[in-house]
Amino acid sequence: MQATLAWWANWIGRCSYHGPHREAVLRSAVTLKLMTFALSGAVVAAPTASLPEAIGGDRNWDYRYCWLRDAALTMRAFVGLGFQEEAASFLQWLLHATRLTWPKLQVLYDVYGHTDLQEEELGHLSGYRGSRPVRVGNAARKQIQLDVYGSVVVAAFDYVESGGRLQADEAKLLAGFGETVCRTWREPDSGIWEIRGPKRHYTFSKVMCWAALDSLVKLHERGRVRIDANRFRRERDDIAAAIETRGYHETLRSYVSELEGDRLDAALLLMGCLGYKAPSDRRMRATFDLIQQRLGRDGLLYRYETGYDGLPSPEGAFGICSFWAVDNLALRGDCDAAERAFKHILSFANDVGLFAEEIDVKTGIALGNFPQAFTHVGLINAAMALMKAQSASEAAE
C-alpha cells in the first residue's frame, strides 16, 4: 500500500497545473490515468456499460472502448498538464490502432486496437434500476464520422507543439488522413453524437475536417509532414466557405447543427476552442448566446434539442458541453462569468469529485456511464483556459 501511494503521489506531482481549481484538476487527471490501458496508452470512454442516460430509459450504451472523437481534447489535457509520457503513449496508440484501416479511420476501437465490437442486447438482465435493454458492444463502429479525422490530426499537432516528435511513418499516416479528408468532406456522416439513422451534413463534422487540414498545413510549414500544401489550403478554404455560407443561419444569427438547417448543437462551441474562429467573434458570440438560450438549463447545457436524435426517451444535460461554455467565456476574456459557471458545474460532482456523462438537471444526479473520461477532459481544459485568461487579465491591470 505504501508503494502504491508513493507511486501515485510521484505521478501526480508531475502535474504542471497550479491554478485555483487544482483539487478538481488533479482528481480528473488521476481519473484519466486510471482509464488508460497501461499496455497501449489507450484511454477508454468509461469503464462501464449500459448505465442509462435517463432512469428507466433505453439510451444505454457500452462505453468500455476508445473513441477517436475524444482524441484531440484528451491530448490537449495530457500535454496541458505536463504529462508528456502519457501524451506520447496515447498518440502512439492512436496511430498504431488506425494502421489497419489507413487511410480511413474507424469510429471506435478497443484497448488492443480491434474494431469487431458487435452490439448485442442481454435480454436476461433487467438493467440499472430497470433501464433496458442492457447492451454490450457498440453499433457506432459501423458509422462514418468525419469529425474523427480532425480529432486525430489535431491531437498530433498539439503533441508536436508541446515538444513531441513524429516518426517518418507517423507523418505519412497523418498525411494520408488528410488525403481522405480532401476526398470525403463533402459527404454526409453520422456526426460527433453518433445519431442513428440517415447520414446528414453536420456543420461540426465540416469544422473538424477544416481543423484536420489546417493542422496538417501548419505541420507542413514546420517541416514535420510532407503534403501538397497548396491543395490542402484550397480544400481547407472551401470547407470554411461552406461553413460560413451554409452552416450559418442569417435569421437566427447563429451557426446551426446541419448545413442549411435551423437546429442547434452544443458541439458548435468547440469552433472557438479548436481555433476555427475566436469565441469573441460576432458570429461566435451570437451562437453562444442562442445555445445558452435554447439548450441551457440551470447553468448546464444539453447537447441538442429534444427529439433531434429520434429516440423516445429523454437524456440529461451533457457534462462536457457545459465545460465547453466555460472555455468560450474564458477565451473571450469574460473571466468572472467563466469562474461562476465553472464553480457551478463543479457543484454537481459526487462526493469523490467524479462526473458521469450527463447530469439530471432536476435532481443533480449522475446519468450515463461513469466515470466519463470526456467530462473530466472537459473539466481539465476549461480549468486551464480559465487560469490562462485570469493570468492575462491580471497582467493587463
N, C-alpha and C positions, 0 to 999 in steps of 0.2 A: 504493500500500500504506500509506503513512504517513497519507494522508487517511482511508482505511478504518479503520485502527487508532484514529485520533483520534476518528472518529465514534462507534465502539463504546465507547471509553473515556469519552467525554462522556455517552453514553446510560446506561451502567451506573452512572456517577457520580451519577445522579439517584435511585438506589435508596435508600430510606429505612431498609432493614433493616440494623442494626448489631449483631446478636446473635452468639452464639458459633459459629454454623454459617454464617457469611457466604459462605465459598467455595462451598459446596454450593448455597446460595440464589442466588447470582449466576450460577452455572452453569445452574441451572434457569430463571432469568429470561431469560438470553440464549437458551436453547433455545426458550422460548415466543415470544420476539421473532422468532427465525428461522423459526418455524412460523406466523407471522402474515402473511397476504397484504396487502402494502402498499397495494394499491388499494382495499381494502374494510374491513380490520380483522378479517377472518375468521381464526380460528385452526383449523388442521387438526388432526385427532386424531393423525396421524403422517404422515410423508412417504413411507411405503412401503405395499405391498400384498402380501398372501399370505405374509408371514413367519409360520411356524407357531407355534401355542401349545404344540405338542409335536412334536419332531422325528419326521418320518415320518407325522404325523397329518393329519387333514383339517380342523382348525379354522384355516382360512386365509382371512382376510377382507381386504377393501380398506379401508384407513383413511385414504385421502387426501381426506377430507371433514370437514365441520364438524358435530359432534353437539350438539344443543341441550341434552342431558342434562349436558354439561360446563360449561354457561354460568355457573351460579351460583358454582361453585368457581373457575373461571377468572377471573371478575370479582373475586372475593374476593382472589385472588393479585395481580392488577393493582393494585387500589386499596390493598391492604395494603402493597405495596412502594413506593407513591407514584407509580406510572406512570399518572397521570390521563389523559394524552392517549391512551394505548393503551386504557384503560378506556372512554373516550368513543367511540373508533372502534369498539370491539367492540360496545358497546350499539347504536350506530347501525346496524351491520351486522345485528345480531340483529333489530332492529325493521324494517329495510328488507327483509331476506330473507323475513320472515314475512308481509309485506303481502298477497301474492297468495293466501294460504290463510286469512287472517284471517276470523273469529276462531278458526280452528283452526290447529294447529301440525303441521308435518311433523317427522319424527324427525331427519333429516339433510339437509344442503344442501351444494352445492359452494361454492367460494370466491366465485362470482358470484351465489349465491342460487338456483341451479337445483336441481330435485328429480328430474329424469328420469335416474336413476342406475341403469339396468338392470343387474342382476347377470349376469355371463357367466363361463363356465369356459373357460380357454385350454388345450385338450387337447394342443396341440403342445409345451407346456412341461413340464419334469419337476419344477419346483418346487425350493425351497431344500432341499438335502440329501434330495431325493426325496419331499418333502412335497407331496402332491397332494390335490385339484385346485388349480390356480392360478386365483384369482378376481379379476375387476375389476368395479367397480360393487358395490352392496350392497343385498340384498333387504330389509334392515331399513327401507328407505324406504317399504315398503308397510304397516308395522306401525302400531299405535296405542300410544303410550306416554304415559300421563297424567302421568308424572313431569316431562315436559319443560315443562309449564306452570309448575310451581313453580320450575324452574331459571331460566327466562327472567324471571319476576316477581321472584324473589329477587335475581337479577343487577341488575335495575333498582333495587331497593330499596337494595342495597349501594352502587350508584353514587350514588344520591341522598344516602345517609348520609355518603358521602365528600366531599360538596360539589358533586356534579354537578346539573345542571338538566334537567328534562324539558320538551320542547316540547308544545304542546297536542295535536297529533296523536299524539305518542308516548304521552301519558297516556291518550288514547282507545283506542289499541291495547291497552295493558295492561289497561284496564277490560274490554275485550272478551274478553281471555283469561280473566279472572275469571268472566265470564258463562258461558263454555264449561265451566269447572271446576264451577260450580254445577249445570250440566245433566248432566255426564258422570261425576262422581267415583264414582258408584255402579256404574259399568260395569267389566267386566274389561278388561285390556290385556296387552301383552307385556312390560312391566316394564323396569327400567333395564338389565338384561343382555340384552335382546332375544332371549329364549328363543323359538325357533321352535316352532310347533305351536299348540294351542288357547290362547286367552287365559285369564288367571287373575286372581283378585283379590289382587294383590300388596300386601302391607302397606306397603312403601316407596312405592309409587305413591300410596297414600292419604295418606301423610305429606307428600309433595310437593304434593299438592292442598291439604292443610291449610296448608302454607307459602305457597302462592300467595295464598290468601285472607287469611291473617294479614298478609302483607306489603302487600297492597292496602288492608286496613283501616288499617294504620299510615300508608301513603302518603296515604290519605284524611284521616286525623286531622291530618296535617301540611300539608294543603291542596294536595297535589301531583296527586291524581287525584280524579275525581268518580264515586262508585259508590253503590249502595243499601247503605249500610254495615250497617244492621240485618239485611238479608237475608244479606249476606256473613258476618256474625258468626254467624248461626244455622247456615248451612251449614258454616262452619269448626268450630263446636262439635259438629255432628252427625258430621263426619268424625272428630274426636277421640274421640267416644263409640264409633264403630265400631272404631277402632284399639284402644282400651283394653278393649273387651269381646270383640272377635272376632280381633284381631291379637295378643293376649297369651295365652299358654298357661299356665294356672294350675299345671298339674302340672310343666311344665318350668321354670316361673318365668322365662319369657323371652318377648320379642316373637318372632314367627315370620314366615317368608317370606310366607306367604299367610294371608288371613283364615280362621280355623278350621282351620289346618294345623298341622304339627308339625316342619317343616324350618326350617333356619336360613339366614340371608343376611347376609353381612358389611356390606351396604349399610345395615342397620339401625343401624350405628354412627353414621351420619350424622344420626340423630334427635337426638343430642346436639349435634353440630357445627352444625346448622342451626336450633337453637333450639326444637325441638318439646318437648324435655324435657331437663333438666340431666343431664349424664353422672354426677353424684353421686346422682341419684335412685335409690331402691332397685330399681325395675324395670330401669333402665338398667344399673346395676352388675351385676345378675344376668344380664342379656342379654350384657353384655360378657364376663363370666366363661364363659358357656356357649359363646359364639362362639370364644373362645380355646381352650376345651377341644376342641370338635368340628372347628373349621376351622383351628386353629393348627398349624404345623409349623416347628420350628427358628426360632421368633421371627417367622415370616411367616404370612400368612393367605390361605387360599383364599377365593374369593368365595361359594361354596356347596358342598354335599356332592356327592361323585362320583355321576354318573348323574342328577342333578337336571334337567339340560337335555336328556337323551335322546340326546346324541351319544356315539358309541362310544369316541372317543379321549380320553385324559386331557388335563389342562392344568396349568399351573404355578400357583404362588402369585401372587395378583393384587397388583401393586405398590401401587396407591393404597389398597387395603384395609388394608395393613399400616401406612400412614401415618395412616389414619383411627383406628387403635387408639392411636397416639401422641397424636393430637388429643384423644381421650377421656381418656386418662390425664392430659394437661396440664390440660384444662378442669376436671377434678375435683380438681386440686391434687396429684396424685402425680408431682411433678417428677422425682424420682430414677428412678422406673420409666420415665417418658416419655423421659428423657435416654438411658437404657440402650437402650431399644427403638429410638430414633431412630438412635443410632450403629450399632447392629447392622444396620439396614436400609441405611444409607449404605455399609456394607462390601460390598454387592452391586453398587454402581455399577461401570461399566467404567473403563478407565484414564483417560478424559477426563470422568468424572463423569456419564455418561449412563445412563438407565434405559430398558428396553423396557416393554412392557405387563405382562409376567409374569416370574417368576424360577423356575428349576428348583431345587426345594428340595434335591435330592440333589447337584447339581453346582455350583449357583450361577450357571449361565449364563443369559443373557437369552433370553426366549422371546416370541414375538409381534412385532407391528410395532414399529419402532424408529427414532428415539427416540419415546417416547409422551408426548404433552402431558399427559394425565390424571395419569400417575405423577408428573411434575415439578410439576404443580399441587398434588398431594397433599403433596409434599416441602415446598413453599413454605408452604402453610397450616399444616402440622404444626410447622415451624420457628417460625412467627410465634406460634402458640398456646403453644409451649414457652417462647419468650422472654417472652411476657406473663405466663405462670404463674410463671416464675422471678423476674421482677421483682416480682410481687405477693408472693411468698414472702419475698424479701429485704426488702421494705418492711415486712412484718409482724414481722420479727425485731427 
